[in-house]
Protein backbone atom coordinates (compact mmCIF):
# COMPACT_ATOMS: atom_id res chain seq x y z
CA UNK A 1 0.00 0.00 0.00
CA UNK A 2 1.25 3.47 -0.94
CA UNK A 3 0.64 6.77 0.81
CA UNK A 4 0.78 9.62 -1.72
CA UNK A 5 0.84 13.14 -0.34
CA UNK A 6 -0.13 15.84 -2.82
CA UNK A 7 1.36 19.17 -1.81
CA UNK A 8 -1.13 21.84 -0.92
CA UNK A 9 0.15 24.11 -3.68
CA UNK A 10 -1.37 21.66 -6.15
CA UNK A 11 -4.82 22.76 -4.92
CA UNK A 12 -4.67 25.55 -7.51
CA UNK A 13 -2.69 23.61 -10.12
CA UNK A 14 -4.33 22.49 -13.39
CA UNK A 15 -2.56 19.15 -12.99
CA UNK A 16 -4.40 18.31 -9.76
CA UNK A 17 -7.40 16.60 -11.43
CA UNK A 18 -5.02 14.50 -13.53
CA UNK A 19 -3.11 13.35 -10.45
CA UNK A 20 -6.34 12.49 -8.66
CA UNK A 21 -7.84 10.59 -11.58
CA UNK A 22 -4.63 8.62 -12.08
CA UNK A 23 -4.38 7.70 -8.39
CA UNK A 24 -8.06 6.75 -8.24
CA UNK A 25 -7.89 4.59 -11.38
CA UNK A 26 -4.61 2.83 -10.68
CA UNK A 27 -4.56 2.99 -6.90
CA UNK A 28 -7.70 1.06 -6.08
CA UNK A 29 -7.00 -1.08 -3.04
CA UNK A 30 -3.48 0.22 -2.59
CA UNK A 31 -3.26 4.06 -2.52
CA UNK A 32 -4.17 6.51 0.23
CA UNK A 33 -4.02 10.16 -0.81
CA UNK A 34 -3.06 12.86 1.71
CA UNK A 35 -3.71 16.50 0.89
CA UNK A 36 -1.53 19.35 2.07
CA UNK A 37 -3.00 22.48 3.58
CA UNK A 38 -2.14 24.78 0.70
CA UNK A 39 -3.78 28.19 0.63
CA UNK A 40 -6.05 27.11 3.48
CA UNK A 41 -3.01 26.66 5.75
CA UNK A 42 -1.51 29.91 4.46
CA UNK A 43 -4.60 31.66 5.80
CA UNK A 44 -3.92 30.10 9.20
CA UNK A 45 -0.33 31.40 9.15
CA UNK A 46 -1.48 34.91 8.28
CA UNK A 47 -4.16 34.85 10.97
CA UNK A 48 -1.70 33.68 13.61
CA UNK A 49 0.76 36.41 12.62
CA UNK A 50 -2.02 38.98 12.97
CA UNK A 51 -3.77 37.77 16.14
CA UNK A 52 -0.88 35.98 17.90
CA UNK A 53 -2.88 32.95 18.99
CA UNK A 54 -0.90 29.95 20.20
CA UNK A 55 0.45 27.01 18.20
CA UNK A 56 -2.17 24.59 19.53
CA UNK A 57 -4.90 26.68 17.92
CA UNK A 58 -2.82 27.05 14.76
CA UNK A 59 -2.23 23.28 14.64
CA UNK A 60 -5.94 22.52 14.84
CA UNK A 61 -6.73 25.13 12.19
CA UNK A 62 -3.99 23.68 9.95
CA UNK A 63 -5.42 20.16 10.35
CA UNK A 64 -8.78 21.57 9.27
CA UNK A 65 -6.97 23.11 6.29
CA UNK A 66 -5.83 19.62 5.31
CA UNK A 67 -9.41 18.47 5.85
CA UNK A 68 -10.61 21.10 3.40
CA UNK A 69 -8.08 19.88 0.86
CA UNK A 70 -9.41 16.34 1.29
CA UNK A 71 -12.95 17.55 0.58
CA UNK A 72 -11.69 19.48 -2.45
CA UNK A 73 -9.96 16.37 -3.82
CA UNK A 74 -13.04 14.24 -3.24
CA UNK A 75 -15.17 16.84 -5.05
CA UNK A 76 -12.79 16.91 -8.03
CA UNK A 77 -12.53 13.13 -8.18
CA UNK A 78 -15.63 11.30 -6.85
CA UNK A 79 -13.90 7.97 -7.53
CA UNK A 80 -11.85 8.62 -4.39
CA UNK A 81 -13.43 7.56 -1.11
CA UNK A 82 -13.08 9.71 1.99
CA UNK A 83 -11.65 7.75 4.91
CA UNK A 84 -11.63 8.88 8.54
CA UNK A 85 -9.00 7.07 10.59
CA UNK A 86 -6.70 4.12 10.02
CA UNK A 87 -9.40 1.46 10.29
CA UNK A 88 -11.57 3.30 7.78
CA UNK A 89 -8.64 3.59 5.36
CA UNK A 90 -8.08 -0.16 5.57
CA UNK A 91 -11.80 -0.76 4.98
CA UNK A 92 -11.80 1.44 1.88
CA UNK A 93 -8.71 -0.24 0.47
CA UNK A 94 -10.15 -3.67 1.20
CA UNK A 95 -13.12 -2.69 -0.97
CA UNK A 96 -10.70 -2.09 -3.83
CA UNK A 97 -10.99 1.69 -3.84
CA UNK A 98 -8.43 4.46 -3.42
CA UNK A 99 -8.79 6.48 -0.23
CA UNK A 100 -8.39 10.17 0.48
CA UNK A 101 -7.60 10.71 4.15
CA UNK A 102 -9.66 12.96 6.39
CA UNK A 103 -7.15 13.93 9.14
CA UNK A 104 -9.59 15.36 11.70
CA UNK A 105 -8.47 12.65 14.15
CA UNK A 106 -5.31 14.74 14.64
CA UNK A 107 -7.15 17.64 16.26
CA UNK A 108 -5.68 18.19 19.73
CA UNK A 109 -6.82 19.58 23.07
CA UNK A 110 -3.33 19.68 24.58
CA UNK A 111 0.02 20.77 23.19
CA UNK A 112 2.35 17.97 22.09
CA UNK A 113 5.57 17.68 20.10
CA UNK A 114 3.70 17.96 16.81
CA UNK A 115 1.61 21.08 17.50
CA UNK A 116 3.95 23.56 15.82
CA UNK A 117 4.93 24.68 12.34
CA UNK A 118 7.98 22.40 12.23
CA UNK A 119 5.45 19.66 11.45
CA UNK A 120 3.33 20.03 8.34
CA UNK A 121 1.50 17.64 6.05
CA UNK A 122 4.83 16.09 4.97
CA UNK A 123 5.61 14.68 8.41
CA UNK A 124 1.94 13.97 9.03
CA UNK A 125 1.83 11.83 5.87
CA UNK A 126 4.99 10.07 7.05
CA UNK A 127 3.30 9.29 10.37
CA UNK A 128 0.26 7.89 8.57
CA UNK A 129 2.49 5.72 6.38
CA UNK A 130 4.12 4.31 9.53
CA UNK A 131 0.79 3.51 11.17
CA UNK A 132 -0.51 1.79 8.05
CA UNK A 133 2.73 -0.17 7.48
CA UNK A 134 2.90 1.35 4.01
CA UNK A 135 5.11 -0.08 1.30
CA UNK A 136 6.04 3.38 0.04
CA UNK A 137 5.57 7.08 0.74
CA UNK A 138 5.51 9.49 -2.20
CA UNK A 139 5.50 13.25 -1.67
CA UNK A 140 4.43 15.24 -4.74
CA UNK A 141 5.68 18.82 -4.77
CA UNK A 142 4.71 21.76 -6.94
CA UNK A 143 8.35 22.90 -7.10
CA UNK A 144 11.32 21.29 -8.83
CA UNK A 145 13.02 18.66 -6.66
CA UNK A 146 16.80 18.37 -6.74
CA UNK A 147 17.57 14.65 -6.69
CA UNK A 148 21.07 15.29 -5.30
CA UNK A 149 19.84 16.79 -2.03
CA UNK A 150 19.48 14.83 1.22
CA UNK A 151 16.36 15.03 3.35
CA UNK A 152 18.01 17.58 5.72
CA UNK A 153 19.03 19.67 2.71
CA UNK A 154 15.52 19.48 1.29
CA UNK A 155 14.25 20.63 4.67
CA UNK A 156 16.68 23.56 4.74
CA UNK A 157 15.53 24.50 1.24
CA UNK A 158 11.88 24.47 2.34
CA UNK A 159 10.92 21.58 0.09
CA UNK A 160 9.88 19.45 3.09
CA UNK A 161 9.13 20.53 6.64
CA UNK A 162 11.82 20.93 9.29
CA UNK A 163 10.86 17.77 11.20
CA UNK A 164 10.73 15.48 8.18
CA UNK A 165 14.42 14.55 7.92
CA UNK A 166 14.75 13.40 11.53
CA UNK A 167 11.38 11.63 11.42
CA UNK A 168 12.35 9.74 8.28
CA UNK A 169 15.68 8.39 9.55
CA UNK A 170 14.37 5.00 10.65
CA UNK A 171 11.56 4.60 8.10
CA UNK A 172 11.37 0.97 6.97
CA UNK A 173 9.76 1.83 3.62
CA UNK A 174 11.12 3.78 0.65
CA UNK A 175 10.37 7.51 0.54
CA UNK A 176 10.30 9.34 -2.77
CA UNK A 177 9.93 13.08 -3.31
CA UNK A 178 8.90 14.08 -6.83
CA UNK A 179 7.75 17.19 -8.63
CA UNK A 180 4.26 17.76 -10.04
CA UNK A 181 5.64 16.94 -13.48
CA UNK A 182 6.35 13.32 -12.50
CA UNK A 183 2.77 12.18 -13.11
CA UNK A 184 3.69 9.84 -15.98
CA UNK A 185 6.58 8.45 -13.97
CA UNK A 186 4.39 7.62 -10.98
CA UNK A 187 1.69 6.23 -13.28
CA UNK A 188 4.20 3.86 -14.84
CA UNK A 189 5.37 2.66 -11.45
CA UNK A 190 1.82 2.01 -10.28
CA UNK A 191 1.14 0.09 -13.47
CA UNK A 192 4.28 -1.95 -12.87
CA UNK A 193 2.95 -2.85 -9.45
CA UNK A 194 6.31 -2.73 -7.73
CA UNK A 195 8.99 -0.10 -7.45
CA UNK A 196 12.58 -0.54 -6.30
CA UNK A 197 13.85 1.78 -3.61
CA UNK A 198 15.15 5.03 -5.11
CA UNK A 199 18.85 5.78 -4.88
CA UNK A 200 18.15 9.30 -3.66
CA UNK A 201 18.07 11.53 -1.82
CA UNK A 202 21.29 10.59 -0.02
CA UNK A 203 20.56 10.85 3.72
CA UNK A 204 23.58 12.89 4.68
CA UNK A 205 23.75 14.97 7.81
Buried (B, 14 or more C-beta within 10 A) or exposed (E): BBBBBBBBBBBEBEBBEBBBBBBBBBBBEBBBBBBBBBEBBBBBBEBBEEEEEEBBBBBBBBBBBBBBBBEBBBEBBEBBBBBBBBEBBBBBBEEEBBBBBBBBEBEEEEEEEBBBBBBBBBBBBBBBBBEBEBBBBBBBBBEEBBEEBBBBBBBBEEBBBBBBBEBBEEBEBBBBBBBBEBBEEBBEBBEEEEBEEBEEBEBEE
